[in-house]
Amino acid sequence: MTLDEAVFARHSVRRYRPDSLTKEQVEELQAHIRRLNETFALHMQLIVNDDVAFSGRLAHYGSFRNVKNYIAVAGLKSTAGCEATLDERAGYAAAELVLFAQTLGLNTCVVGLTFKKTPTIEIDDGEKLELVIALGFGETQGVQHPMKPVTRIAPDYDKAPDWFKKGIDYVMLAPSALNQFKAKFTIDESGRVFAKHRLAYFSKVDLGIFKYFFELGAGKEIFRRSMQTLRSSDSI
């Protein structure tokens, strides 16, 4: 499965079978996380066989079941040499991880609140835990979230070039907190793309997620450099 195919196969899944991740899946996830941590100045960690983070009331309220594997997405609150905020970088990297996990045959769910911070998750001084990604073998493959009108996120969609439309089509399939899609994508006459978040819970993280999905659909790297540190972007 390619990342593009994963966009259409991926749906948020909250209930999982008790099956353990394979050794190969763990190794591939860890290697991918290391690369993303270096590129986007993050401190993401794969936690396996931990039944504490999703054992509380909030997880029960969120209908989570059998979540024993997850990725903690954390990072420095401020990073020199990086334009994007931690929220956006966390969302951008999380978007890549959920799709990569899908290519490995795993299901995921991006979680902002309904989990407990545990000692297993290492948070260094100056860092913030932004979110976690539940992952494993879902009881089902999930279902597509209700689609919002495309003009809600891209007012000029009908007049835009095909590559921009495809980017927005991918954004509409991305995970979004409470299915809000509180963001706006526009394109000017010269073809420059602008993306802004609207005021809402988790909207800055959502914007990072949307930017990744947009680039994948459009086939253009528009936002990626702003997510990277100077050191990692200069090495490309």
N, CA, C and O of each residue as an XYZ file, in Angstrom:
944
protein
N       0.838     -1.195      0.000
C       0.000      0.000      0.000
C       0.871      1.243      0.000
O       1.814      1.344      0.785
N       0.562      2.188     -0.874
C       1.286      3.462     -0.914
C       0.645      4.448      0.063
O      -0.439      4.200      0.589
N       1.326      5.561      0.294
C       0.748      6.594      1.156
C      -0.540      7.141      0.561
O      -1.490      7.429      1.288
N      -0.576      7.286     -0.771
C      -1.797      7.775     -1.419
C      -2.949      6.800     -1.200
O      -4.071      7.219     -0.914
N      -2.682      5.519     -1.331
C      -3.721      4.514     -1.091
C      -4.152      4.530      0.371
O      -5.320      4.303      0.684
N      -3.204      4.800      1.259
C      -3.507      4.842      2.693
C      -4.471      5.975      3.032
O      -5.268      5.850      3.963
N      -4.408      7.087      2.282
C      -5.318      8.210      2.516
C      -6.772      7.743      2.430
O      -7.613      8.153      3.230
N      -7.056      6.884      1.457
C      -8.430      6.430      1.244
C      -8.794      5.242      2.127
O      -9.973      5.012      2.397
N      -7.796      4.485      2.581
C      -8.054      3.316      3.426
C      -8.163      3.683      4.901
O      -8.810      2.978      5.674
N      -7.520      4.800      5.293
C      -7.437      5.170      6.706
C      -8.736      5.769      7.229
O      -9.313      6.673      6.625
N      -9.178      5.247      8.359
C     -10.284      5.834      9.120
C      -9.916      5.729     10.596
O      -9.203      4.808     10.994
N     -10.386      6.647     11.391
C     -10.080      6.603     12.824
C     -10.725      5.377     13.463
O     -11.908      5.103     13.263
N      -9.925      4.647     14.234
C     -10.389      3.423     14.891
C     -10.114      3.536     16.393
O      -9.003      3.875     16.801
N     -11.113      3.257     17.199
C     -10.988      3.400     18.651
C     -10.994      2.065     19.395
O     -10.647      2.012     20.575
N     -11.377      1.013     18.726
C     -11.445     -0.297     19.378
C     -10.516     -1.271     18.650
O     -10.535     -1.381     17.424
N      -9.704     -1.974     19.444
C      -8.651     -2.797     18.866
C      -8.707     -4.235     19.361
O      -9.181     -4.517     20.462
N      -8.217     -5.126     18.529
C      -8.031     -6.515     18.939
C      -6.807     -6.595     19.863
O      -5.950     -5.713     19.807
N      -6.704     -7.612     20.698
C      -5.576     -7.701     21.641
C      -4.267     -8.147     21.003
O      -3.270     -8.295     21.710
N      -4.234     -8.365     19.703
C      -3.028     -8.841     19.030
C      -1.864     -7.871     19.216
O      -2.047     -6.655     19.159
N      -0.675     -8.410     19.438
C       0.528     -7.587     19.570
C       1.055     -7.170     18.201
O       0.848     -7.862     17.204
N       1.735     -6.035     18.168
C       2.408     -5.633     16.940
C       3.523     -6.632     16.648
O       4.112     -7.204     17.565
N       3.806     -6.838     15.365
C       4.899     -7.738     15.014
C       6.234     -7.035     15.234
O       6.296     -5.807     15.303
N       7.290     -7.817     15.340
C       8.629     -7.258     15.510
C       8.970     -6.339     14.343
O       9.568     -5.280     14.536
N       8.588     -6.746     13.130
C       8.885     -5.944     11.945
C       8.136     -4.612     11.988
O       8.698     -3.575     11.638
N       6.880     -4.634     12.412
C       6.104     -3.389     12.497
C       6.720     -2.438     13.517
O       6.828     -1.238     13.263
N       7.119     -2.962     14.658
C       7.738     -2.129     15.694
C       9.031     -1.512     15.172
O       9.267     -0.319     15.364
N       9.854     -2.296     14.526
C      11.140     -1.795     14.024
C      10.931     -0.729     12.957
O      11.625      0.287     12.953
N       9.987     -0.950     12.057
C       9.745      0.036     10.992
C       9.172      1.331     11.557
O       9.540      2.420     11.119
N       8.282      1.215     12.517
C       7.726      2.411     13.144
C       8.803      3.194     13.886
O       8.876      4.418     13.773
N       9.635      2.491     14.640
C      10.689      3.163     15.396
C      11.673      3.873     14.477
O      12.104      4.987     14.773
N      12.032      3.238     13.365
C      12.954      3.860     12.418
C      12.335      5.100     11.796
O      13.012      6.112     11.615
N      11.050      5.023     11.470
C      10.369      6.173     10.861
C      10.241      7.306     11.867
O      10.418      8.473     11.517
N       9.938      6.971     13.100
C       9.827      7.987     14.155
C      11.158      8.689     14.369
O      11.189      9.908     14.541
N      12.257      7.946     14.361
C      13.580      8.569     14.534
C      13.846      9.589     13.441
O      14.357     10.675     13.715
N      13.505      9.251     12.208
C      13.724     10.187     11.098
C      12.868     11.437     11.248
O      13.345     12.548     11.018
N      11.622     11.263     11.629
C      10.731     12.408     11.792
C      11.154     13.275     12.973
O      11.078     14.501     12.897
N      11.595     12.657     14.053
C      12.076     13.429     15.204
C      13.232     14.333     14.811
O      13.280     15.497     15.207
N      14.162     13.799     14.033
C      15.322     14.569     13.595
C      14.918     15.687     12.646
O      15.431     16.803     12.732
N      14.008     15.385     11.753
C      13.602     16.364     10.737
C      12.793     17.505     11.320
O      12.985     18.662     10.946
N      11.872     17.181     12.249
C      10.931     18.190     12.731
C      11.135     18.581     14.195
O      10.242     19.155     14.819
N      12.315     18.268     14.739
C      12.665     18.663     16.111
C      11.589     18.238     17.111
O      11.113     19.043     17.911
N      11.218     16.968     17.051
C      10.198     16.428     17.937
C      10.793     15.343     18.841
O      11.929     14.909     18.650
N      10.009     14.924     19.815
C      10.409     13.846     20.711
C       9.260     12.831     20.753
O       8.622     12.639     21.788
N       9.011     12.190     19.612
C       7.953     11.202     19.514
C       8.479      9.848     19.986
O       9.640      9.506     19.766
N       7.605      9.091     20.635
C       8.001      7.801     21.202
C       6.931      6.754     20.947
O       5.742      6.998     21.154
N       7.369      5.585     20.495
C       6.461      4.461     20.329
C       6.386      3.697     21.650
O       7.406      3.248     22.173
N       5.183      3.553     22.182
C       4.956      2.815     23.423
C       4.141      1.568     23.079
O       3.065      1.668     22.490
N       4.653      0.407     23.444
C       3.939     -0.845     23.143
C       3.602     -1.582     24.436
O       4.304     -1.481     25.442
N       2.508     -2.321     24.367
C       2.059     -3.158     25.492
C       1.893     -2.370     26.792
O       2.322     -2.812     27.857
N       1.267     -1.204     26.689
C       0.984     -0.371     27.858
C      -0.521     -0.157     27.926
O      -1.094      0.481     27.043
N      -1.158     -0.674     28.946
C      -2.614     -0.554     29.051
C      -3.053      0.523     30.041
O      -4.204      0.534     30.479
N      -2.135      1.430     30.396
C      -2.448      2.451     31.392
C      -2.985      3.737     30.764
O      -3.958      4.309     31.255
N      -2.362      4.185     29.694
C      -2.710      5.488     29.109
C      -4.176      5.581     28.708
O      -4.769      6.659     28.762
N      -4.759      4.463     28.309
C      -6.158      4.485     27.870
C      -7.052      3.684     28.821
O      -7.995      3.020     28.390
N      -6.742      3.755     30.112
C      -7.504      2.987     31.097
C      -8.426      3.855     31.946
O      -9.162      3.331     32.783
N      -8.401      5.152     31.750
C      -9.168      6.054     32.604
C     -10.566      6.351     32.102
O     -11.023      5.797     31.102
N     -11.237      7.242     32.822
C     -12.609      7.610     32.481
C     -12.705      8.281     31.121
O     -13.643      8.046     30.359
N     -11.713      9.124     30.828
C     -11.766      9.836     29.558
C     -11.717      8.867     28.385
O     -12.444      9.037     27.406
N     -10.863      7.851     28.479
C     -10.773      6.860     27.416
C     -12.087      6.095     27.286
O     -12.539      5.800     26.179
N     -12.698      5.776     28.437
C     -13.987      5.087     28.408
C     -15.042      5.977     27.757
O     -15.858      5.511     26.962
N     -15.016      7.253     28.101
C     -15.949      8.210     27.511
C     -15.737      8.306     26.000
O     -16.694      8.465     25.242
N     -14.491      8.208     25.574
C     -14.181      8.285     24.153
C     -14.368      6.982     23.414
O     -14.050      6.886     22.229
N     -14.886      5.966     24.107
C     -15.182      4.655     23.504
C     -13.941      3.901     23.047
O     -14.016      3.093     22.121
N     -12.791      4.158     23.688
C     -11.575      3.415     23.339
C     -11.581      2.060     24.048
O     -12.030      1.942     25.188
N     -11.080      1.049     23.357
C     -10.996     -0.288     23.940
C      -9.743     -1.005     23.439
O      -9.412     -0.974     22.253
N      -9.065     -1.647     24.377
C      -7.881     -2.453     24.056
C      -6.762     -1.639     23.388
O      -6.052     -2.156     22.526
N      -6.607     -0.383     23.779
C      -5.496      0.408     23.249
C      -4.271      0.138     24.118
O      -4.178      0.629     25.243
N      -3.345     -0.634     23.594
C      -2.131     -0.974     24.333
C      -0.869     -0.482     23.633
O       0.240     -0.617     24.150
N      -1.057      0.085     22.457
C       0.076      0.608     21.687
C      -0.267      2.019     21.225
O      -1.381      2.280     20.770
N       0.689      2.917     21.345
C       0.432      4.285     20.908
C       1.759      5.003     20.683
O       2.818      4.567     21.136
N       1.658      6.110     19.972
C       2.823      6.970     19.745
C       2.568      8.284     20.466
O       1.584      8.969     20.186
N       3.448      8.634     21.389
C       3.362      9.923     22.075
C       4.077     10.969     21.224
O       5.236     10.792     20.850
N       3.378     12.051     20.924
C       3.941     13.111     20.087
C       4.232     14.327     20.955
O       3.321     15.044     21.369
N       5.508     14.545     21.221
C       5.927     15.641     22.094
C       7.077     16.400     21.444
O       7.667     15.935     20.468
N       7.386     17.562     21.988
C       8.500     18.340     21.464
C       8.709     19.604     22.264
O       7.909     19.938     23.138
N       9.788     20.306     21.962
C      10.074     21.569     22.630
C       9.022     22.607     22.270
O       8.598     22.707     21.119
N       8.610     23.375     23.265
C       7.595     24.398     23.022
C       8.083     25.453     22.034
O       7.295     25.990     21.256
N       9.371     25.747     22.064
C       9.956     26.681     21.096
C      11.257     26.104     20.591
O      12.056     25.579     21.366
N      11.472     26.201     19.278
C      12.661     25.627     18.660
C      13.312     26.651     17.747
O      12.677     27.150     16.818
N      14.571     26.965     18.005
C      15.291     27.925     17.174
C      15.450     27.369     15.761
O      15.698     26.179     15.569
N      15.304     28.252     14.782
C      15.525     27.856     13.408
C      14.365     27.121     12.775
O      14.537     26.456     11.754
N      13.174     27.230     13.370
C      11.997     26.560     12.812
C      10.833     27.542     12.795
O      10.490     28.119     13.827
N      10.225     27.732     11.630
C       9.142     28.701     11.500
C       7.857     28.238     12.166
O       7.171     29.031     12.811
N       7.524     26.962     12.015
C       6.238     26.454     12.470
C       6.201     26.265     13.981
O       7.226     26.005     14.613
N       5.016     26.397     14.545
C       4.825     26.161     15.976
C       4.869     24.658     16.249
O       4.762     23.841     15.334
N       5.028     24.315     17.526
C       5.030     22.908     17.916
C       3.723     22.240     17.507
O       3.730     21.099     17.044
N       2.608     22.933     17.670
C       1.306     22.360     17.313
C       1.285     21.884     15.867
O       0.874     20.762     15.569
N       1.737     22.761     14.976
C       1.706     22.419     13.552
C       2.682     21.305     13.228
O       2.355     20.388     12.476
N       3.891     21.379     13.797
C       4.882     20.327     13.531
C       4.387     18.980     14.031
O       4.571     17.960     13.367
N       3.757     18.977     15.201
C       3.217     17.738     15.753
C       2.135     17.170     14.850
O       2.094     15.965     14.599
N       1.259     18.039     14.363
C       0.197     17.579     13.476
C       0.734     17.068     12.153
O       0.269     16.051     11.639
N       1.716     17.776     11.600
C       2.302     17.396     10.313
C       2.967     16.026     10.405
O       2.758     15.168      9.547
N       3.771     15.825     11.454
C       4.451     14.540     11.636
C       3.458     13.430     11.956
O       3.610     12.304     11.483
N       2.438     13.744     12.760
C       1.421     12.747     13.095
C       0.685     12.283     11.843
O       0.360     11.103     11.707
N       0.425     13.220     10.927
C      -0.254     12.860      9.679
C       0.555     11.834      8.898
O       0.009     10.858      8.382
N       1.867     12.064      8.817
C       2.711     11.104      8.105
C       2.715      9.757      8.809
O       2.712      8.715      8.153
N       2.723      9.765     10.128
C       2.775      8.508     10.871
C       1.501      7.688     10.742
O       1.568      6.466     10.611
N       0.335      8.340     10.778
C      -0.903      7.563     10.669
C      -1.007      6.906      9.301
O      -1.513      5.790      9.179
N      -0.528      7.599      8.270
C      -0.568      7.005      6.934
C       0.484      5.910      6.804
O       0.225      4.870      6.199
N       1.672      6.138      7.368
C       2.706      5.113      7.322
C       2.242      3.862      8.065
O       2.450      2.745      7.590
N       1.615      4.044      9.230
C       1.105      2.911      9.989
C       0.070      2.132      9.175
O       0.022      0.903      9.229
N      -0.756      2.860      8.422
C      -1.753      2.202      7.579
C      -1.092      1.319      6.528
O      -1.590      0.237      6.219
N       0.030      1.783      5.977
C       0.742      0.969      4.983
C       1.316     -0.299      5.604
O       1.617     -1.257      4.892
N       1.470     -0.311      6.926
C       1.987     -1.493      7.630
C       0.863     -2.425      8.064
O       1.111     -3.440      8.716
N      -0.383     -2.082      7.702
C      -1.519     -2.918      8.078
C      -2.096     -2.601      9.435
O      -2.811     -3.418     10.016
N      -1.785     -1.392      9.959
C      -2.261     -0.996     11.285
C      -3.325      0.090     11.177
O      -3.365      0.851     10.210
N      -4.178      0.143     12.182
C      -5.186      1.195     12.279
C      -4.753      2.198     13.342
O      -3.948      1.878     14.216
N      -5.284      3.399     13.263
C      -4.849      4.462     14.166
C      -5.999      5.377     14.555
O      -7.081      5.335     13.969
N      -5.735      6.204     15.559
C      -6.645      7.293     15.925
C      -5.819      8.390     16.582
O      -5.101      8.125     17.547
N      -5.907      9.599     16.084
C      -5.212     10.742     16.676
C      -6.020     11.229     17.868
O      -7.209     11.522     17.745
N      -5.364     11.313     19.034
C      -6.079     11.586     20.281
C      -5.473     12.801     20.972
O      -4.270     12.844     21.229
N      -6.323     13.796     21.274
C      -5.834     15.006     21.901
C      -6.057     15.080     23.400
O      -5.285     15.725     24.109
N      -7.113     14.422     23.899
C      -7.461     14.577     25.311
C      -7.735     13.277     26.052
O      -7.351     13.147     27.214
N      -8.375     12.328     25.425
C      -8.911     11.174     26.134
C      -7.870     10.091     26.412
O      -8.033      8.936     26.019
N      -6.804     10.486     27.093
C      -5.771      9.546     27.532
C      -5.124     10.106     28.794
O      -5.288     11.283     29.117
N      -4.387      9.254     29.503
C      -3.689      9.683     30.713
C      -2.193      9.778     30.425
O      -1.618      8.907     29.772
N      -1.575     10.839     30.918
C      -0.120     10.944     30.825
C       0.487      9.972     31.827
O       0.145      9.993     33.009
N       1.369      9.141     31.359
C       1.966      8.121     32.226
C       3.480      8.313     32.302
O       4.064      8.958     31.431
N       4.120      7.757     33.337
C       5.580      7.856     33.456
C       6.314      7.207     32.295
O       7.489      7.491     32.063
N       5.625      6.333     31.562
C       6.242      5.671     30.415
C       6.611      6.669     29.328
O       7.579      6.474     28.593
N       5.829      7.739     29.234
C       6.090      8.780     28.243
C       7.128      9.746     28.800
O       6.912     10.359     29.846
N       8.238      9.882     28.114
C       9.319     10.748     28.572
C       9.108     12.172     28.050
O       9.121     12.412     26.843
N       8.916     13.095     28.967
C       8.762     14.504     28.616
C       9.898     15.272     29.272
O       9.945     15.389     30.496
N      10.807     15.794     28.469
C      11.960     16.513     29.000
C      11.595     17.957     29.343
O      10.521     18.441     28.986
N      12.504     18.634     30.037
C      12.285     20.033     30.390
C      12.068     20.872     29.128
O      12.795     20.739     28.144
N      11.063     21.729     29.179
C      10.778     22.604     28.047
C       9.934     21.953     26.971
O       9.608     22.583     25.965
N       9.573     20.674     27.180
C       8.772     19.968     26.183
C       7.299     19.923     26.578
O       6.937     20.119     27.738
N       6.471     19.661     25.585
C       5.027     19.542     25.798
C       4.524     18.310     25.051
O       4.907     18.063     23.908
N       3.668     17.547     25.709
C       3.009     16.423     25.048
C       1.794     16.962     24.312
O       0.832     17.406     24.938
N       1.832     16.924     22.995
C       0.754     17.501     22.186
C      -0.408     16.530     21.973
O      -1.570     16.931     22.034
N      -0.103     15.266     21.726
C      -1.148     14.305     21.386
C      -0.559     12.911     21.428
O       0.655     12.745     21.553
N      -1.403     11.926     21.324
C      -0.934     10.562     21.129
C      -1.684      9.963     19.947
O      -2.779     10.403     19.598
N      -1.082      8.966     19.346
C      -1.711      8.252     18.237
C      -1.934      6.811     18.691
O      -0.978      6.045     18.812
N      -3.176      6.442     18.941
C      -3.491      5.055     19.258
C      -3.278      4.227     17.998
O      -3.610      4.672     16.900
N      -2.728      3.031     18.149
C      -2.540      2.187     16.968
C      -2.550      0.716     17.326
O      -2.273      0.323     18.459
N      -2.875     -0.081     16.328
C      -2.943     -1.520     16.504
C      -3.806     -2.129     15.425
O      -3.995     -1.546     14.358
N      -4.329     -3.310     15.711
C      -5.200     -4.008     14.767
C      -6.648     -3.745     15.168
O      -7.117     -4.257     16.185
N      -7.340     -2.966     14.387
C      -8.691     -2.572     14.736
C      -9.685     -3.712     14.686
O      -9.544     -4.644     13.894
N     -10.707     -3.627     15.554
C     -11.807     -4.585     15.471
C     -12.497     -4.470     14.124
O     -12.988     -5.454     13.572
N     -12.526     -3.241     13.603
C     -13.021     -2.976     12.251
C     -12.032     -2.027     11.586
O     -11.071     -1.585     12.216
N     -12.264     -1.717     10.328
C     -11.418     -0.758      9.624
C     -11.917      0.672      9.762
O     -11.370      1.589      9.148
N     -12.961      0.862     10.572
C     -13.501      2.201     10.765
C     -14.391      2.623      9.614
O     -14.544      1.904      8.627
N     -14.969      3.789      9.757
C     -15.859      4.322      8.713
C     -15.458      5.756      8.389
O     -14.847      6.448      9.202
N     -15.811      6.176      7.204
C     -15.513      7.538      6.775
C     -16.318      8.548      7.603
O     -17.521      8.374      7.799
N     -15.651      9.598      8.084
C     -16.378     10.622      8.827
C     -17.305     11.387      7.898
O     -17.052     11.442      6.695
N     -18.367     11.977      8.420
C     -19.270     12.766      7.569
C     -18.498     13.891      6.878
O     -17.728     14.612      7.513
N     -18.713     14.026      5.585
C     -17.960     15.012      4.815
C     -18.583     16.397      4.941
O     -19.796     16.562      4.811
N     -17.732     17.392      5.195
C     -18.163     18.782      5.203
C     -18.183     19.307      3.758
O     -17.526     18.734      2.890
N     -18.920     20.373      3.497
C     -18.835     20.999      2.160
C     -17.405     21.444      1.894
O     -16.777     22.059      2.756
N     -16.889     21.142      0.720
C     -15.487     21.426      0.424
C     -15.194     22.926      0.503
O     -14.075     23.324      0.827
N     -16.194     23.751      0.208
C     -15.985     25.205      0.243
C     -15.816     25.716      1.668
O     -15.434     26.869      1.873
N     -16.095     24.874      2.646
C     -15.877     25.271      4.041
C     -14.399     25.473      4.307
O     -14.020     26.336      5.098
N     -13.564     24.686      3.655
C     -12.125     24.763      3.876
C     -11.405     25.419      2.704
O     -10.291     25.918      2.869
N     -12.023     25.428      1.516
C     -11.410     26.049      0.333
C     -12.493     26.799     -0.434
O     -13.110     26.233     -1.337
N     -12.736     28.067     -0.089
C     -13.826     28.835     -0.698
C     -13.739     28.939     -2.220
O     -14.765     29.026     -2.894
N     -12.516     28.930     -2.768
C     -12.348     29.091     -4.214
C     -12.066     27.764     -4.912
O     -11.447     27.733     -5.976
N     -12.523     26.674     -4.309
C     -12.233     25.330     -4.830
C     -12.614     25.190     -6.303
O     -11.824     24.683     -7.100
N     -13.798     25.629     -6.667
C     -14.290     25.423     -8.036
C     -13.447     26.134     -9.091
O     -13.389     25.690    -10.237
N     -12.797     27.228     -8.719
C     -12.006     28.006     -9.678
C     -10.526     27.634     -9.654
O      -9.747     28.146    -10.458
N     -10.137     26.758     -8.748
C      -8.721     26.442     -8.540
C      -8.213     25.413     -9.562
O      -9.007     24.673    -10.144
N      -6.891     25.367     -9.777
C      -6.309     24.350    -10.670
C      -6.499     22.949    -10.107
O      -6.760     22.785     -8.915
N      -6.368     21.944    -10.956
C      -6.651     20.562    -10.563
C      -5.763     20.091     -9.412
O      -6.232     19.371     -8.529
N      -4.476     20.489     -9.408
C      -3.587     20.016     -8.346
C      -4.017     20.543     -6.982
O      -3.895     19.850     -5.972
N      -4.528     21.789     -6.961
C      -5.022     22.365     -5.717
C      -6.276     21.612     -5.268
O      -6.428     21.306     -4.085
N      -7.165     21.315     -6.204
C      -8.385     20.581     -5.873
C      -8.059     19.209     -5.288
O      -8.680     18.778     -4.316
N      -7.075     18.521     -5.890
C      -6.710     17.199     -5.383
C      -6.134     17.311     -3.974
O      -6.386     16.458     -3.123
N      -5.362     18.367     -3.738
C      -4.845     18.589     -2.392
C      -5.968     18.750     -1.380
O      -5.917     18.169     -0.296
N      -6.971     19.524     -1.723
C      -8.110     19.727     -0.833
C      -8.918     18.439     -0.684
O      -9.419     18.141      0.400
N      -9.044     17.682     -1.765
C      -9.750     16.396     -1.679
C      -9.101     15.498     -0.636
O      -9.793     14.804      0.108
N      -7.770     15.510     -0.581
C      -7.055     14.716      0.422
C      -7.276     15.289      1.817
O      -7.439     14.536      2.777
N      -7.282     16.604      1.937
C      -7.517     17.234      3.242
C      -8.868     16.796      3.809
O      -8.994     16.551      5.009
N      -9.866     16.700      2.950
C     -11.199     16.326      3.406
C     -11.252     14.904      3.957
O     -12.207     14.535      4.640
N     -10.228     14.111      3.660
C     -10.148     12.739      4.172
C      -9.248     12.630      5.401
O      -9.071     11.540      5.944
N      -8.687     13.739      5.837
C      -7.743     13.742      6.959
C      -8.480     13.668      8.291
O      -9.652     14.036      8.374
N      -7.794     13.190      9.341
C      -8.398     13.252     10.683
C      -8.489     14.698     11.144
O      -7.610     15.509     10.853
N      -9.559     15.017     11.868
C      -9.757     16.374     12.377
C     -10.449     16.293     13.730
O     -11.399     15.530     13.901
N      -9.973     17.081     14.693
C     -10.567     17.074     16.024
C     -12.055     17.394     15.945
O     -12.456     18.429     15.414
N     -12.858     16.491     16.479
C     -14.315     16.672     16.505
C     -14.899     16.883     15.107
O     -16.000     17.412     14.959
N     -14.150     16.466     14.087
C     -14.594     16.627     12.694
C     -14.915     18.093     12.393
O     -15.877     18.390     11.685
N     -14.104     19.005     12.934
C     -14.396     20.440     12.804
C     -13.946     21.031     11.473
O     -14.671     21.813     10.857
N     -12.745     20.651     11.031
C     -12.145     21.219      9.824
C     -12.115     22.751      9.896
O     -12.585     23.448      8.997
N     -11.548     23.242     10.994
C     -11.451     24.674     11.220
C     -10.172     25.229     10.585
O      -9.233     25.601     11.289
N     -10.146     25.277      9.277
C      -8.995     25.800      8.547
C      -9.472     26.363      7.219
O     -10.589     26.101      6.773
N      -8.594     27.145      6.601
C      -8.944     27.754      5.323
C      -7.734     27.727      4.403
O      -6.660     28.201      4.773
N      -7.902     27.174      3.206
C      -6.856     27.125      2.188
C      -7.264     28.029      1.027
O      -8.386     27.950      0.527
N      -6.339     28.885      0.610
C      -6.589     29.762     -0.533
C      -5.390     29.726     -1.475
O      -4.292     29.328     -1.086
N      -5.611     30.141     -2.698
C      -4.542     30.203     -3.694
C      -4.656     31.524     -4.437
O      -5.752     31.926     -4.827
N      -3.516     32.208     -4.638
C      -3.576     33.494     -5.341
C      -3.317     33.295     -6.832
O      -3.135     32.167     -7.289
N      -3.302     34.374     -7.574
C      -3.187     34.300     -9.025
C      -1.859     33.719     -9.492
O      -1.765     33.169    -10.589
N      -0.834     33.842     -8.655
C       0.478     33.308     -9.031
C       0.642     31.834     -8.655
O       1.671     31.226     -8.948
N      -0.375     31.264     -8.006
C      -0.316     29.857     -7.634
C       0.211     29.599     -6.234
O       0.430     28.447     -5.858
N       0.420     30.660     -5.454
C       0.879     30.472     -4.074
C      -0.287     30.038     -3.190
O      -1.391     30.574     -3.291
N      -0.030     29.071     -2.331
C      -1.061     28.525     -1.451
C      -0.870     29.059     -0.039
O       0.250     29.129      0.467
N      -1.970     29.430      0.581
C      -1.957     29.926      1.955
C      -2.915     29.080      2.786
O      -4.007     28.738      2.333
N      -2.499     28.749      3.994
C      -3.339     27.947      4.880
C      -3.340     28.564      6.267
O      -2.283     28.865      6.822
N      -4.523     28.752      6.821
C      -4.663     29.338      8.148
C      -5.650     28.509      8.961
O      -6.586     27.916      8.424
N      -5.414     28.486     10.277
C      -6.362     27.803     11.154
C      -7.389     28.809     11.648
O      -7.113     30.007     11.713
N      -8.559     28.326     11.992
C      -9.574     29.145     12.631
C      -9.583     28.818     14.121
O      -9.083     27.772     14.534
N     -10.141     29.697     14.910
C     -10.132     29.523     16.357
C     -11.013     28.345     16.746
O     -12.225     28.361     16.535
N     -10.392     27.332     17.312
C     -11.116     26.147     17.776
C     -10.146     25.238     18.504
O      -8.932     25.368     18.351
N     -10.674     24.326     19.289
C      -9.851     23.344     19.991
C      -9.048     22.529     18.993
O      -9.603     22.020     18.019
N      -7.742     22.397     19.223
C      -6.856     21.532     18.448
C      -6.651     22.024     17.008
O      -6.085     21.300     16.189
N      -7.104     23.242     16.691
C      -7.093     23.676     15.297
C      -5.685     23.867     14.731
O      -5.478     23.700     13.529
N      -4.707     24.218     15.589
C      -3.343     24.380     15.094
C      -2.724     23.020     14.751
O      -2.005     22.890     13.761
N      -3.011     22.017     15.576
C      -2.555     20.664     15.262
C      -3.234     20.170     13.996
O      -2.596     19.589     13.118
N      -4.546     20.412     13.914
C      -5.289     20.044     12.700
C      -4.668     20.667     11.461
O      -4.558     20.014     10.423
N      -4.262     21.927     11.565
C      -3.686     22.605     10.415
C      -2.425     21.894      9.947
O      -2.210     21.744      8.744
N      -1.588     21.454     10.886
C      -0.401     20.693     10.506
C      -0.762     19.409      9.787
O      -0.127     19.044      8.797
N      -1.789     18.719     10.285
C      -2.270     17.501      9.628
C      -2.749     17.813      8.217
O      -2.411     17.107      7.267
N      -3.533     18.869      8.089
C      -4.091     19.231      6.784
C      -2.994     19.596      5.788
O      -3.074     19.253      4.609
N      -1.972     20.291      6.274
C      -0.886     20.683      5.375
C      -0.189     19.457      4.789
O       0.164     19.439      3.610
N       0.005     18.434      5.623
C       0.644     17.214      5.103
C      -0.250     16.553      4.060
O       0.219     16.198      2.978
N      -1.524     16.384      4.371
C      -2.443     15.745      3.430
C      -2.555     16.555      2.138
O      -2.615     15.989      1.047
N      -2.581     17.889      2.269
C      -2.672     18.727      1.070
C      -1.464     18.505      0.160
O      -1.623     18.317     -1.046
N      -0.280     18.524      0.721
C       0.933     18.329     -0.080
C       0.937     16.969     -0.769
O       1.327     16.852     -1.931
N       0.502     15.950     -0.048
C       0.482     14.609     -0.633
C      -0.467     14.566     -1.826
O      -0.140     13.995     -2.866
N      -1.633     15.167     -1.675
C      -2.595     15.178     -2.774
C      -2.154     16.053     -3.933
O      -2.302     15.674     -5.095
N      -1.615     17.219     -3.621
C      -1.209     18.171     -4.662
C       0.071     17.734     -5.358
O       0.344     18.160     -6.480
N       0.856     16.891     -4.707
C       2.132     16.476     -5.288
C       3.162     17.581     -5.260
O       4.078     17.603     -6.082
N       3.018     18.509     -4.308
C       3.944     19.640     -4.196
C       4.333     19.840     -2.736
O       3.480     19.778     -1.850
N       5.612     20.078     -2.483
C       6.059     20.419     -1.135
C       5.955     21.927     -0.955
O       6.787     22.685     -1.452
N       4.936     22.342     -0.247
C       4.646     23.767     -0.077
C       4.952     24.224      1.348
O       5.470     25.321      1.558
N       4.632     23.388      2.309
C       4.748     23.769      3.714
C       5.877     23.054      4.440
O       6.241     23.469      5.540
N       6.437     22.011      3.878
C       7.349     21.133      4.607
C       8.558     21.864      5.177
O       8.932     21.632      6.326
N       9.172     22.739      4.395
C      10.376     23.421      4.881
C      10.094     24.276      6.119
O      10.945     24.397      7.000
N       8.921     24.856      6.181
C       8.590     25.681      7.344
C       8.428     24.837      8.604
O       8.464     25.366      9.715
N       8.250     23.531      8.436
C       8.102     22.625      9.562
C       9.446     22.130     10.087
O       9.530     21.608     11.198
N      10.488     22.296      9.290
C      11.793     21.727      9.618
C      12.698     22.737     10.308
O      12.515     23.949     10.187
N      13.677     22.210     11.035
C      14.711     23.059     11.579
C      15.643     23.457     10.435
O      15.657     22.807      9.390
N      16.414     24.515     10.630
C      17.345     24.946      9.599
C      18.349     23.845      9.291
O      18.740     23.652      8.140
N      18.762     23.128     10.326
C      19.753     22.084     10.129
C      19.218     20.984      9.232
O      19.909     20.546      8.312
N      17.988     20.527      9.489
C      17.460     19.428      8.700
C      17.078     19.874      7.295
O      17.251     19.109      6.346
N      16.559     21.104      7.134
C      16.187     21.558      5.804
C      17.403     21.856      4.944
O      17.364     21.669      3.728
N      18.474     22.314      5.557
C      19.677     22.594      4.785
C      20.341     21.326      4.265
O      21.080     21.364      3.281
N      20.076     20.207      4.924
C      20.717     18.966      4.538
C      20.006     18.259      3.405
O      20.510     17.258      2.896
N      18.852     18.751      2.997
C      18.082     18.096      1.951
C      18.652     18.422      0.568
O      18.127     17.953     -0.442
